[in-house]
Amino acid sequence: MTTIDHIFSPAFVREGAKKIFEETRAGNTHFHYHEEKLPAAVDFVMQTIRENYPDLNIPFHSRWGHFRPGNVDRSLWLKARIKDLDPLEQARIKWDLVIPSVLLDAGAGPAWKYREKETSREYTRSEGLGVASFHLFLSGAFSGDGKSLRSDAQGLSTVTAKLIEEAFQVTPLNPLVGVEGRTMLLRNLGTALENRAFFSDGRPGNLIDYLVGRFGRTIPATGLLRAVLDAFGPIWPGRESQEGVNLGDAWRHSRYGLIAFHKLSQWMSYSLVEPLLDAGLVVTGVEELTGLPEYRNGGLLLDAEVLTFKNRRDAEQTWGAESDLIIEWRALTVYLLDTIGAEIQRRLGKTPQEFPLAKVLEGGTWWAGRKLAATLRAGGVPPLNIKSDGTVF
């Protein structure tokens, strides 16, 4: 039996991705792989990188980018309020913000939008969710007293669907997918924070103290991911488990066994790096984390026809995250993001350490996927229909 340690590693994610890729090349999955289409896809990603970041000064792909739409860096609003606190406390507060925000980041659906009072602008999808969650945190809604600039067990465990609907401006004409699922994740986070082994003061930001206590001021990215998986594992809906441990974003393929992705956990890990660096800590080995198998990165591969459905009618059906087809598509996304990332690094003359996947995603593939979708379908919807409950995509 594969150990929990291995299942919770990027290496296991890549092993499953490679297995599915090899089975696809052998004709044994729902997809065809078109190697001849890959260079054009890489060209498009390179073009997107050059347009978005001509100086190649690319931040990590993380939730922080979703606090900056409209050329407004809202993180500066938070930093101004906490600038007199010591660096580690500033980092804890940033984690108190970004961890619940990541959990609210599953697909919003094509009809939802958020109007920001401060800028009088409307935002949709990930940016809208980011901006809405940013203001919800600043309001103190995640704290036990309802006003403090922090998240804690008491505040999160009492979050209601009504609060989410009001904060995210949800109405029958402005529907948000998965409100109940998002509410459940935040309440489950509140329960997880009662584990004082990780959260000494019942705050998400206390995980920094756990990491510093274990690794000192130089933290390996794989150690950060493992802490996220261990500390937040109990929040996920019960799916696959082993030895009483919830395996989170890991799924049982009918033919190829357990395939793991840990997408939101890796997305969260990427999002936690920036506050650590701001506090003067060092994070090593970020390049060891994998690409994120969600509908923009995976959609790019379908829209660029690097992957095509064997059965065209599959594109018209709605698929659950547990289905073999979605497991295969996500695994192929992980594998091919590694392939694209390596070619981007080669073209730029950069090492994986200098230009990790976190930069390839932020500079190129995620935005390329969104851009291509917008040219092909009204509203830029994904090229396949995913049933989201607010906890996966």
N, C-alpha and C positions, 0 to 999 in steps of 0.2 A: 504494500500500500504506500502511495506517495505521502510523504510527511507533510504536516502543516507548514513547517518551515519552508519547504520547497514550493508548496502551493502558493504561499504568500510572497513569492519572489518574482521579479521581472523575468528571470530565466525560465520559470514555468510558463509564464504568459507566452514567451517566445517559442517554447517547445510546442505548445498547442497550436500556435499560429503556423509554424513550419509544417506540422503534421497535416493541417487542413490544406495548406498550399500544395503540398506534395500530392494529396488525394485529388485536389482540383486538377492538377496537371495530368493526373492519371484518368481523369474523366469521371470521378466518383463523388462529386458534389453537385449542388444546384447551379454552379457557375462555370463559365468558360473563362480562361485567362488568356489575354491577348498580349503577349510580350512585345509585339511590334508596335503597340500603342503607347508603351511606357515612355519612350523618349519624348513624345509630344506632350505627355502629361508633365514630365519633369520640366520641359521648356516653359509650360504655362505656370508652373510653380515658381520657377526662376524669375519669370517676368513679373509675377505678383510680388515676389520679394523685393525686386528692384524698384517697383512702383511704390510699395509701402514703406520701405526702408532703404533708400538709395545709399546711405552711409553704412548699411549693415549693422547698425547699432540697435539690435533687436532685443527687446525684453523677453523673458520666458513667457511661453503660452500659459496664462494663468487668469484667475478671476480678476486680478487687478486691472487688466485691460478693459474689463466690462464696467469699471467705475470711471472710465475716461472717454465715453463716446461724445460726439459733438465737439471734439477738441477742448473739452473741459476736464481737467484732472481733479476729480472730486476727492481723491486721496489727500490732496493738499488741505482740504477743508478739515479732514480728520486730524492730520498732522499738526495743524495750527492749534487745535484744541488740546493736544497732548504733548506739545513740544517741551514743556517744563518737567515732564516726568523722566525717570531714569530710562536708559535705552531698552532694558529688558521689559519693563512695564509697558513701554510703548509697543514693543513687539507682541506682548500678551494681548493688548487691546486690539491690535491689528488682526491677530488670530481669532479673537472673540468675534470680530466682524466677518472675516473671510470664511471661516468654517461653516457657520449657518448659511452664509450666502451661497457657497458651493452646493450645499444640500438643497437649495431652492432652484438650482440651475437646470433641472431636466427640461426637455423641450416645452416651450410655452404654447405651441400650436400656432397656426397661421393667422388667427383672427385677433389675438390679444395685443394690446398696446398700453403703454404707461405714459402719462403726461406729467412731466416734471414741473412743479410749480416754480422752482428757482430759475429755470432757463426758458420756461414756456415752450419746451420742445417735447415731441413725442418719440418714444423709443420702443422697439419691439424685440422679440426673441431674447437672446442672451444679454444684450445690452440693456434692454428694458428690465429684465429680471435683476440684473446687477444693480442698476440705478435704484429700483424700487427697494431691494433688500438693503442697500446702503442707507437710504433714508429711514427705513424701518429700524435699523440698528441705531442710528443717531438719535432716534426718538426715545431710546431706552426700553423699547418693547421686549428685548430679550433679557432684561435684568429683572431680578426679583422685586426690586422696588419700583419698576416701571419707568425709571428716569435716568439711571446711571449708564455711563458709556462702557458697558460690558455685557457679556452674555454669561448666564450662570444656570445652574441646575433648576433653581426655582422658577426663573423666568421662562426658560425654554419648555419645561414640562407642563406649563399651563397655556401654551400657545393654542389658539383655536382656529378652526377653518374660517370663522367670521373675521378674525383679526387679519388673516392672510388675504381674504377677499377684499376687505376694506383698504388695506395697505397697498394692494396691487390693483385697485380700482376695478375689480371684477364685477360685471353686470351681465344680464342675459345677452346684451349686445356686445359685450367685451369679455368673452369667456376665456378662462385660463385652464389649460389641460392639467389634470392631476392635483387639484387643490388638496384633496383629502390625503393623497400620498405625500405631498410636501409637508402638510401639517403633522402627519405621523412621523416623518423623519425628524422634524425638529423636536417633537415630544420625546421620541426615542433618544435623541441626543441628550436631552435633559436628564433622562434616566441614566444614560451611560456616564454622565459627568459625576454621578455619585460614587464612581469607582476611584477612591482616593489614592490608589497605587499610581494612577496616571494623572489625576486631577486633584491636587492637594487642596485647592480652594474651591472646587466645584465649577471651574471655568475652563472652556476650551483652551485658552491661552496657557494654562498650567502645564500643558504637554511640553512646552518649551523647557520648563524646569526638569521634567522627567528626562528629556533628551540631553540637557546639559549635565545632569547628574550621571547619566550613563556614558556619554561620549566626550564630555568637556566642551570646549568652544569650537571644535572641528567635528561637524556632524556629517556622516555619510548619507547620501540621498536614499540608499536602500534601507538604512536604519530609520530614516524619517518615514519612509513608506511603511515599514513594518510596524512602527509605533502607531501610525494612522490606522492600519488594518487591525491591530490588536485592540487599540483603545476605542475605536468607533465601530468595530465589527458588530456589536450587539444592536446597532440602530437599524441594520438592514432587514427587510422582510425575510422571514424564514424560507430559504430555498434549499440549497445544498448545505449540508453540514458534515463534519467529521470529528469524531471524538468529542461531541458536544460543542464544537466550535463552528459558528456561522461563517461560511466561506464567502459570503457577499456576492460580488459580481463574478460568479463562477457557475457554469452551466453544464448539464449532462447531455452530450450529443448522443443520439441513439446508436451510432456506429463507432464513434471515435472517443467516447468516454468524456472525462472531465476536462473542460476547456475554460481557463480563467482569463479575465481581462483586467479587473480591478480599475475600471475606467475612472469612476468618480474619486476613488482613493488616490489614484495617481494625479488626477486633475487637482485634487486638494493638495497633494504633496508639492506639485509645481507651484501652487498658489501660496504655499507657506514659506517658500525659499526667500522671497524678497524681503519680508519683515526680519528674517534672521540676518540677512546681509546688512540691512539698515542698522541693526543692533550691534554690528561688529563681529558677528559670528561667521564661521566659514562652513560652506556646504560643499562636499566633494562628491564626484561620481554621478552628477545629474544625468550624464549621457547614458547611464545604465538603465534608467527608467524607459518605458516603452511609449510608442505613439498611442493616441487616444482613439479607440474605435467607436466613434459616434457618427451622426448622420452627415456632418460636413466633410470630415476626412474620408469616410466611407462613400459618401455621395460623390465626391470628386472622382473616385475610381470607376464608379458606374457611369457617370456623365461623360468622362473621358474615354469610356468604352475599353478601359484596361480590363474591366470585368463586365461580362454580360450574362444575363439569365439564360440558362438552357431552355427554359420554358417561358416565353414572353408573357404568358398570363400571370406568372408569379409577380410581375411588377404591378399588377392591378389588385392583388389581394392585400389584406392587412395581416401583419405577422406579429406575433408576440416575441418578446426577448428570449423565451425559452425554446423557440422553434429551431430546428436544425438549420434552416436557411439563414436565420439571423446570426446564429452562432458562427456559421461558415463565413458569412459576409464580414462580421467583426474580426474574426481571426485573419482573414485575408487582408483586411485593412491594417492590422498590426504588422503583418509580414511585409506588406508592400510599402508601408510608411518607413520601415527600416531600409528597404531597397531605395526608395526615393531620397531618404535622408542621406544615405551613403553617397549617392550620385551628386546631390547638392553640395555636400562637403567636398567631394572631389573637384567639382567645377570651381568652387570658391577657393580651393587650396587651403581648406580649414580641417583641423583634426576634430574628431567627435567631442573632445573636451572643449575646444574653442567654439564649436557650433553644434551643440547637442540638439537632439530632436525637439526639445522645448522651444528652440528658436526656429527650427524648420516649420513646426506647427504654427507658431505665432506669425512668422513672416510670410509663410507660403501656403501650406496645404489647407488649413482651415479657411483662410480667406479665398483661396482659389476655388474650394468647394462651394462656398457661398456665391461667389461671382458667377461660376458656371451654371449653378442652379437657377440663378436669376435670369440668365439669358435663355434658358430652356423651358421654364415653367412659371406661370403667373404666381407671384408671391414668393418665388424662390423656394418652393417646398421641396423636400427630399425626393429622390428618384424611386424610393420604395416606401410603402406605407407601414409604419411601425406603431403598434399599440403601446402607448406610453402610460404608465401609472404615476409618473412624477418621481420615480426612484431610479431609473436607469439612464435614459438619454437626456 
